[in-house]
Structures are given as C-alpha cells and as structure tokens.
C-alpha cells in the first residue's frame, strides 16, 4: 500500500515538474485571463445598461461572478483529454500501459500535480491581479472559504473525469481534436463560467443545474460569494462528490473495455 502511494505521488510530482518547464506560458497566461475577464465584464456592463438587477445579480455581482469563474478555472483546468488522445494517436499508449500503475489513476494524480503548480504560480497571481482590478470581495465568511476550497477540489475531480471520459473516444477515432474543442466551448456555457445558469429559461436551468457541468464552475463561485450557504452548501458539495464518483466509476468501466480493443499506431 505504501509503495503504491509512493508510486502515484511520484506521478503527481512529475506533473508539477513537467509544467514547471513552461513558466513563461503562465506569465502570458495571467495577461490572457485578464483579457478574458475584462472583455466579459465590459460586455455584461453593456448588457445591463440601466438595469439595476437581473435574476438576482446586479452589474457588480455579475462582474465578481465572471472574475471568480476564470480565477477558479485556472486551478481546475487540465488537459487529460488531449494528453491521452496524443498518446493514442502517436502510439505511446503502449509504453504507458507497461508501467506498474492503473493508467486512469496515474493520469488523475499527474493532473493533480499540475494543478498544484497552477494554484501557486497561476491561480494566485491571477487572483491578485484580477481581484484587485475588479474589486472582488473576500469569501463570505470562514465557512464559505472552507466550502470553496472543498468545492474547487471536487470541481477538479469532475473536470478530470469529464476529460478522461472524452479521451476514450480517441481509441476508436484516433483523432478527437474536434471533440475536444466542442467540449471546451460547451463546458464554458453549460458550467456557468460565462453566465449564471439561472439566466437560462427555467426548464433548461432546472436540467443544467443537475448535470455534472454545474459542478465545475458555478458551484465554487456561488459558495465563495455566499449565495450557497447553510444546508445548501452541504447539498452542493454532495452533488459535486456524487458526479466525481459517477464519472470516475464510469471512466474505470469504459477504460477496461477500451484497452481490450486497443490498436497501437506510430511509436
């Protein structure tokens, strides 16, 4: 057991060190995220016009919602889908399968190591710059801060699960670049990153708020802002944990089926 933990910890460390090679990318990334937040913030200010409040959000609250969504995204974002797809397409997946580890678990802890780097060198600086420029308030209390931390970890697990599941399409299709791009765009809209899900028509919002996408972006933002508190906070964390467990259980099942039908090309 201890040996297995050491092995997977090494994968997490490797993920941290690998992403350390691209430090300059994260310096430019801070500026990129600032552009994203600024563009959407000014867009919403224009949409609001003279309106004081829409669906429970005034223009300041909407600005904070958008800013926090992008700040948090810088932590939970990962490229598991693209990495697995590349290994399948290039034939490197065969070598990966020779390692004495469970491949999905190795990918998960490697991504966790990458997110550890992101938290320190990407999310932190982005939070300082974006938070200062757009006057993002501190968490709405100690429970909100603790709940946000737990929610972000669960958001990472859900995001990683979604990405790994999508990556399995590379086994029969080989190239899934189009699917990855479509997922990227759909997730921004359906997760509440670009607009609160409450802005959708009531029937659509009721469905979207029960899908795993809502567990990625909107959940930690609303907890941070104090809009999800008390018993509702516990329910949201359980909702995220439920989808994390479901997605990874499904990933393990489909992985066992996909690897039996693997054909390696390239390499």
C-alpha positions as CSV (number, residue, x, y, z in Angstrom):
1,X,0.0,0.0,0.0
2,X,2.8,2.4,1.0
3,X,4.7,1.5,-2.2
4,X,1.7,2.2,-4.3
5,X,1.2,5.6,-2.7
6,X,4.8,6.5,-3.3
7,X,4.4,5.5,-7.0
8,X,1.4,7.7,-7.5
9,X,2.9,10.5,-5.5
10,X,5.8,10.4,-8.0
11,X,3.4,10.9,-10.8
12,X,2.0,13.9,-9.1
13,X,5.5,15.3,-8.6
14,X,6.3,14.6,-12.2
15,X,3.2,16.6,-13.2
16,X,4.3,19.5,-11.1
17,X,7.8,19.4,-12.5
18,X,6.8,19.0,-16.1
19,X,4.5,22.0,-16.1
20,X,7.3,23.9,-14.3
21,X,9.2,23.9,-17.7
22,X,6.6,26.2,-19.1
23,X,6.7,29.1,-16.6
24,X,6.7,31.8,-19.2
25,X,3.5,30.4,-20.6
26,X,1.9,31.1,-17.3
27,X,3.2,34.7,-17.2
28,X,1.5,35.3,-20.5
29,X,-1.5,33.3,-19.3
30,X,-2.1,35.8,-16.5
31,X,-2.4,38.5,-19.1
32,X,-4.7,36.3,-21.2
33,X,-7.1,35.6,-18.3
34,X,-7.1,39.3,-17.5
35,X,-8.2,40.0,-21.1
36,X,-11.0,37.4,-20.8
37,X,-12.3,38.7,-17.6
38,X,-12.2,42.3,-18.8
39,X,-13.9,41.5,-22.1
40,X,-16.8,39.7,-20.4
41,X,-17.0,42.3,-17.6
42,X,-17.4,45.1,-20.0
43,X,-19.8,43.0,-22.1
44,X,-22.1,42.5,-19.1
45,X,-21.9,46.2,-18.2
46,X,-23.2,47.0,-21.7
47,X,-25.9,44.3,-21.5
48,X,-27.1,45.6,-18.1
49,X,-27.3,49.2,-19.3
50,X,-29.5,50.9,-16.8
51,X,-30.9,47.8,-15.2
52,X,-30.3,47.5,-11.5
53,X,-30.7,43.8,-11.1
54,X,-31.3,40.8,-13.4
55,X,-32.1,37.3,-12.0
56,X,-30.7,38.3,-8.6
57,X,-27.4,39.8,-10.0
58,X,-26.6,43.4,-10.3
59,X,-23.7,44.5,-12.5
60,X,-21.1,44.4,-9.7
61,X,-22.2,40.9,-8.6
62,X,-22.1,39.7,-12.2
63,X,-18.6,41.1,-12.6
64,X,-17.5,39.2,-9.5
65,X,-19.2,36.1,-10.7
66,X,-17.3,36.2,-14.0
67,X,-14.0,37.1,-12.4
68,X,-14.2,34.3,-9.9
69,X,-15.2,31.8,-12.5
70,X,-12.0,32.5,-14.5
71,X,-9.8,32.6,-11.4
72,X,-11.1,29.2,-10.3
73,X,-10.8,27.8,-13.8
74,X,-7.1,28.5,-13.7
75,X,-6.8,25.8,-11.0
76,X,-9.2,23.0,-12.0
77,X,-8.4,23.2,-15.7
78,X,-6.5,20.2,-17.1
79,X,-5.5,18.6,-20.4
80,X,-6.1,14.9,-19.7
81,X,-8.3,14.5,-22.8
82,X,-5.6,16.0,-25.1
83,X,-2.8,14.1,-23.4
84,X,-4.4,10.7,-23.6
85,X,-5.6,11.4,-27.2
86,X,-2.0,12.3,-28.2
87,X,-0.6,9.1,-26.6
88,X,-3.1,7.0,-28.5
89,X,-2.5,8.8,-31.8
90,X,1.3,8.7,-31.5
91,X,1.4,5.1,-30.3
92,X,2.9,6.0,-26.9
93,X,-0.1,4.5,-25.1
94,X,1.5,1.0,-25.4
95,X,4.6,2.1,-23.4
96,X,2.3,3.8,-20.8
97,X,0.5,0.5,-20.2
98,X,3.7,-1.3,-19.4
99,X,4.1,0.8,-16.2
100,X,3.0,-0.9,-13.0
101,X,0.2,1.6,-12.3
102,X,-3.5,1.9,-13.1
103,X,-3.5,4.2,-16.1
104,X,-6.6,6.4,-15.2
105,X,-5.3,6.9,-11.7
106,X,-1.9,7.8,-12.9
107,X,-3.4,10.4,-15.2
108,X,-5.5,11.8,-12.4
109,X,-2.6,12.3,-9.9
110,X,-0.4,13.7,-12.7
111,X,-3.1,16.3,-13.4
112,X,-3.4,17.0,-9.7
113,X,0.3,17.7,-9.6
114,X,-0.1,20.1,-12.4
115,X,-3.0,21.8,-10.6
116,X,-0.7,22.2,-7.6
117,X,1.7,24.2,-9.8
118,X,-1.2,26.2,-11.2
119,X,-2.5,27.1,-7.7
120,X,0.8,28.6,-6.7
121,X,2.1,30.2,-9.9
122,X,-1.0,30.8,-11.9
123,X,-4.2,31.0,-9.8
124,X,-2.6,33.0,-7.0
125,X,-1.2,35.8,-9.3
126,X,-4.4,35.9,-11.4
127,X,-6.4,36.2,-8.2
128,X,-4.3,39.2,-7.1
129,X,-4.4,41.0,-10.4
130,X,-8.0,40.3,-11.4
131,X,-9.3,40.6,-7.8
132,X,-7.7,44.0,-7.4
133,X,-8.8,45.4,-10.7
134,X,-12.4,44.3,-10.4
135,X,-12.7,44.7,-6.6
136,X,-13.6,41.0,-6.0
137,X,-14.6,40.7,-2.3
138,X,-13.1,38.1,0.1
139,X,-15.0,34.9,0.8
140,X,-18.3,35.4,2.5
141,X,-17.0,34.1,5.9
142,X,-14.9,31.2,7.1
143,X,-17.4,28.5,6.1
144,X,-17.6,30.0,2.6
145,X,-13.8,29.9,2.4
146,X,-13.6,26.3,3.5
147,X,-16.5,25.3,1.4
148,X,-14.9,27.0,-1.7
149,X,-11.6,25.0,-1.1
150,X,-13.5,21.7,-0.9
151,X,-15.7,22.6,-3.9
152,X,-12.7,23.5,-6.0
153,X,-11.0,20.1,-5.3
154,X,-14.3,18.4,-6.3
155,X,-14.6,20.6,-9.4
156,X,-11.1,19.4,-10.4
157,X,-12.2,15.8,-10.0
158,X,-15.3,16.3,-12.0
159,X,-13.4,18.2,-14.7
160,X,-10.7,15.5,-14.8
161,X,-13.4,12.8,-15.0
162,X,-15.2,14.5,-17.9
163,X,-11.9,14.9,-19.8
164,X,-10.8,11.3,-19.2
165,X,-14.1,10.0,-20.5
166,X,-13.9,12.2,-23.6
167,X,-10.3,10.9,-24.2
168,X,-11.6,7.4,-24.5
169,X,-13.2,8.4,-27.8
170,X,-9.6,8.5,-29.2
171,X,-9.4,4.7,-29.1
172,X,-11.8,4.1,-31.9
173,X,-11.5,7.6,-33.6
174,X,-7.7,8.2,-33.1
175,X,-8.1,12.0,-33.7
176,X,-10.6,13.8,-31.4
177,X,-9.3,17.4,-31.7
178,X,-12.7,18.5,-32.9
179,X,-14.5,16.8,-30.0
180,X,-12.1,18.4,-27.5
181,X,-12.8,21.9,-29.0
182,X,-16.5,21.3,-28.9
183,X,-16.3,20.2,-25.3
184,X,-14.2,23.2,-24.4
185,X,-16.8,25.6,-25.8
186,X,-19.9,23.7,-24.5
187,X,-18.4,23.5,-21.0
188,X,-17.8,27.2,-20.8
189,X,-21.5,27.8,-21.4
190,X,-23.1,24.9,-19.6
191,X,-20.9,25.1,-16.4
192,X,-21.9,28.7,-15.6
193,X,-18.5,30.1,-16.5
194,X,-19.9,32.7,-18.9
195,X,-23.3,33.2,-17.5
196,X,-25.2,32.0,-14.3
197,X,-27.3,29.0,-15.1
198,X,-30.3,30.8,-13.6
199,X,-30.2,33.1,-16.7
200,X,-31.4,30.2,-18.8
201,X,-35.1,29.5,-19.2
202,X,-36.4,27.9,-16.0
203,X,-36.9,24.5,-17.6
204,X,-33.4,24.5,-19.1
205,X,-31.9,25.8,-15.9
206,X,-33.5,23.1,-13.8
207,X,-31.9,20.4,-16.1
208,X,-28.5,22.1,-16.4
209,X,-28.2,22.6,-12.6
210,X,-28.4,18.8,-12.2
211,X,-25.7,17.9,-14.8
212,X,-22.0,17.5,-13.9
213,X,-21.1,20.7,-15.8
214,X,-22.7,22.8,-13.0
215,X,-20.3,21.1,-10.5
216,X,-17.3,22.6,-12.3
217,X,-17.6,26.4,-12.4
218,X,-20.8,27.6,-10.9
219,X,-20.7,25.6,-7.7
220,X,-17.5,27.0,-6.1
221,X,-18.3,30.6,-7.3
222,X,-21.7,30.7,-5.6
223,X,-20.2,29.2,-2.4
224,X,-17.5,31.9,-2.4
225,X,-20.0,34.6,-2.8
226,X,-22.2,33.3,0.0
227,X,-25.1,32.6,-2.3
228,X,-24.8,28.9,-1.4
229,X,-24.7,28.5,2.4
230,X,-26.1,26.5,5.3
231,X,-27.7,23.2,4.4
232,X,-27.5,24.2,0.7
233,X,-23.7,24.2,1.0
234,X,-23.6,20.6,2.1
235,X,-26.0,19.6,-0.7
236,X,-23.9,21.2,-3.3
237,X,-20.7,19.5,-2.1
238,X,-22.5,16.2,-2.1
239,X,-23.7,16.9,-5.6
240,X,-20.2,17.5,-6.7
241,X,-18.9,14.4,-4.9
242,X,-21.7,12.4,-6.5
243,X,-20.7,13.4,-10.0
244,X,-17.0,12.9,-9.3
245,X,-17.7,9.4,-8.1
246,X,-20.0,8.6,-11.0
247,X,-17.7,9.9,-13.7
248,X,-14.6,8.1,-12.4
249,X,-16.5,4.8,-11.9
250,X,-17.8,5.1,-15.5
251,X,-14.2,6.0,-16.6
252,X,-12.8,2.9,-15.0
253,X,-15.5,0.7,-16.6
254,X,-15.1,2.1,-20.1
255,X,-11.3,2.1,-19.8
256,X,-11.3,-1.6,-19.1
257,X,-13.3,-2.1,-22.3
258,X,-11.4,0.4,-24.4
259,X,-7.9,-1.0,-23.6
260,X,-9.0,-4.5,-24.7
261,X,-9.7,-3.2,-28.2
262,X,-6.6,-1.0,-28.4
263,X,-4.6,-1.0,-31.6
264,X,-1.3,1.0,-31.5
265,X,-0.2,3.0,-34.4
266,X,3.0,5.0,-34.7
267,X,5.5,4.9,-31.9
